[in-house]
Amino acid sequence: MNAEPDELDRTLHALWGHLGGGMSPAAQMLAWSDWAVHLATQPGRAIRAAIDGAAVQAPGTVHEPRLSGPQWDAWPFSLYRQAHEAAAHRLRTFIHGVPGVDRHHEQLVAFMARQWLELLSPANAAVTNPQVLQKIAATGGGCLASGAMHWAEDAGRMAFGRAPAGAESFRPGHEVALTPGQVILRNELIELIQYAPATPTVHAEPVLIVSAWIMKYYVLDLSPHNSLVRHLVANGHTVFAISWRNPQAADAELGMAEYLRLGIMGSLDAIEAVAPRRRVHAVGYCLGGTLMAIAAAAMARDKDDRLATLTLLAAQTDFTEPGELGLFIDESQLAFLEDIMSRQGYLGAEQMAAAFQALRPGDLLWAPMVRNYLLGERVPVTDLMAWNADGTRMPHRMHADYLRSLFLDNALAEGHYLVDGRPVSLNDIDVPVFALGTRTDHVAPWRSVYKINLLCDTEVSFVLTEGGHNAGILSEPGHLHRSHQLLKRTRNAPYVAPDEFLDRAQQRAGSWWPCFQQWLAAHSGPRRRPPGMGSPRHGYPPIGDAPGAYVLGR
């Protein structure tokens, strides 16, 4: 008797979730009411905020990068900028620091206010943007005509689910994902790629790369010049990589257990057949690193000694400070997401992309729109941008599992995350760890990634590099304006806090890739002849060229 009302509730929640871009209206109302009630019951605080908010900022103070430059210093555009900055200043003084407001609610209110501020920026309107007005005058309005054509093209592509304009220039297996190799394992969740050797001898221990299931794996094998896979192969490493299948509605019940069993453990079984009695350097990126850390802890618990080292690239293991993504994670938000996913069996790539755009709307949403549709200029598409548009879906159960157990409950760091019915502890990991954070990462903040130092007592080499969540990883040798800091903590050594790390860590110019490759080599045995491609006699014959079939699934 309760099935129909429950179904009605799920349908309504899914509808509201779609209309609100995946944001729960209940979560928004709770945040606003918490803030408004506390502010209303503290009139003195409200009066002080009004006075402080009305204070004139120092001349030249600009918080919105898009409103900077000499064109914005001229009248009347300087007035538009001043008014916008004053409104932002007043909002900040009212929103932040109200005693009694839940911290998450304050962050959510500030986030929603920032969305409106970005929307109402004078940079977004032709009549208040000096650059647009100059371009209109110079082209006789031609830029607006070009922008209209760009808009029509983009709307058509979006309506038919096609990739953004320019992305077709970066096709896996043609312009990107070009490192030679063979698929040696295919199951219902992954393809395992073994890359062909490029040197007469190789380091004894192979490398397994595990990317996040929310992205296509070839972010680490983009163009030949910025492929981490190609860099490792060229330096004598036998490299394997997991390519996750893009799930469909029928895969709704695939969860963390299947990703561990079919993904990580299935790959290790195949690698053991190809390179018997050789331990593996496990490399995990983003949530792939979190999954690999869970697997490493379970293997240590079960006395499975097949790992030689563990590398975590921009990967969190403690989620108490998960960065700006935490704005979308509370009980109300998860209830809405789960209802959205229950209707379609997965979370769509476009829904995840919208969440990331909302975190940085000025850079990721409004600035490209102004350039494309008002200035009439196409933003040049890079290999990284094309990859970013080649999104993946997430099965209902998997997405709900990791959001609730990792982000909301922090079960892994607190020692109650279950694998095969029993809890795992990161403190059981006793292989050397290489952990990397990127300085401006808003997805996995480096101080959060750094917490691996609190959670295990093994040898940890921590690197902090320039860049963000993706660009900081794609930091090939020769990349301009790159540097990194490195500090090694020996097994059972005293904890070094993040600020102390910044003072003590060795500063190095250039890419972190050579540092990582040298670390892998130092933890490897003597070089030997490369293993064969696959192992037909053990059931792992080569079944197709890299990059495989799953990476092409949409």
Secondary structure, 3 states (H helix, E strand, C coil): CCHHHHHHHHHHHHHHHHHCCCCCHHHHHHHHHHHHHHHHCCHHHHHHHHHHHHCCCCCCCCCCHHHCCHHHHCCCHHHHHHHHHHHHHHHHHHHCCCCCCCHHHHHHHHHHHHHHHHHCCHHHCHHHCHHHHHHHHHHCCHHHHHHHHHHHHHHHHHHCCCCCCCHHHCCECCCECCCCEEEEEECCCEEEEEECCCCCCECCCCEEEECCCCCCHHHHCCCHHHCHHHHHHHCCCCEEEEEECCCCHHHCCCCHHHHHHHHHHHHHHHHHHHCCCCCEEEEEECHHHHHHHHHHHHHHHCCCCCEEEEEEECCCCCCCCCHHHHHHCCHHHHHHHHHHHHHHCEECHHHHHHHHHHHCHHHHHHHHHHHHHHCCCCCCCCHHHHHHHCCCCEEHHHHHHHHHHHHHCCHHHHCCEEECCEEECHHHCCCCEEEEEECCCCCCCHHHHCCHHHHCCCCEEEEEECCCCCCCCCCCCCCCCCEEEEEEECCCCCCCCHHHHHHHCEEEECCCHHHHHHHHHHCCCCCECCCCCCEHHHCECCCEECCCCHHHCC
